[in-house]
Amino acid sequence: MVRSKKQFVPTLILICILTPLLLAESGKYEMKTQFEINSNRSQRWRGAHPDKSGQGPVKPTHVAIFHIRRPHMDMPSSPEGILQILKTSAGQSLSEQQQKFMTASDAITWWGIDEIKNHDTVLLYAVSEEDAKKMVQAYFEIPANEANARIQEYEKYLKDRKQEIIEIKKVLPEKQKQADEMEPKYMEIKKIRYFSLSDDEAYEKAKETMLEMDKVLDIIAIELAGIREKMSVINEYRKTPQDAQDWAQRRKLPDGMLSKLEQMFVEQTIELKSAEAREQAAVKIRDRDKAFVDLFIQWKNLSGEVHNLKANLEINERRIQEIEARLSNPEPFMLPPEIYQNKVTIYPVVTQQS
């Protein structure tokens, strides 16, 4: 720092609202920070390093200096950062000369040295005292907006989780009731047929039985088709003749054939009834095990739904607690940078060493 030969008026301290730092009830960060106007001590125009002088066709007249506590989110200092500053509401109110200065000269200097322990030093240059104040406001508007955006994301997340809890509590009682009603029905059937098996083993066994019965029914269907065809042919010969042709065909039959045909018809009728009984039994067994499989699937699905609903309810409640705790005690990445002593000092600038 360089002391000017001129005698300046005593230091003036002004209080003004800067960017957010404390979380207000509105969900946004608000902070009161001091602007200290130190007119009796001038500063050199410095570049990216403390030993380098600032460069550019437009020369600054003032510099705002403050110290940001580590750790902190990256602050705008690159050419892209300059454009970010100019796009802020405070940046758009900068004078035309200041905007030219920012795009053509060294307007921001960032020192990582520990001038104040655990703090980085930031120097914002301007072409007037008023522009210096607006530079600080614009500079902090970016991280403040980002912090507010993060808070809004957390608040939306909380809102979504709370809404999800409402939906779960609407559905869960009915699902629980259905599962509670279905379980004894399922267990009753299981104890009768599969008492020695686990739930999954009973399910697999029932499916196997269903498949076996389907195979049996296919075999019986073929058998029934053969029996019915035999009976159809036998009936052609044993039916009462209707015309001369039928009587001629009847006379050609060997002696005793009619009696034999009657016997064959009775035998095939017995076979038909036997096959139909086996068919009914196979259908009954298949349908019984299909009902068990369907009941198992319904019970399993309902039990799974109830389990998932309870798990999601617990997860959402835990996440809400975590987010609310985080919001009540924000971590550094959630906050705009913390300024040392909440103070920004504005000095006059000499562009040549005095």
Summary of the structure (lengths in Angstrom):
residues: 354
radius of gyration: 45.9
end to end distance: 10.7
largest distance: 151.6
contacts: 1024
relative contact order: 0.17
helix: 60%
strand: 15%
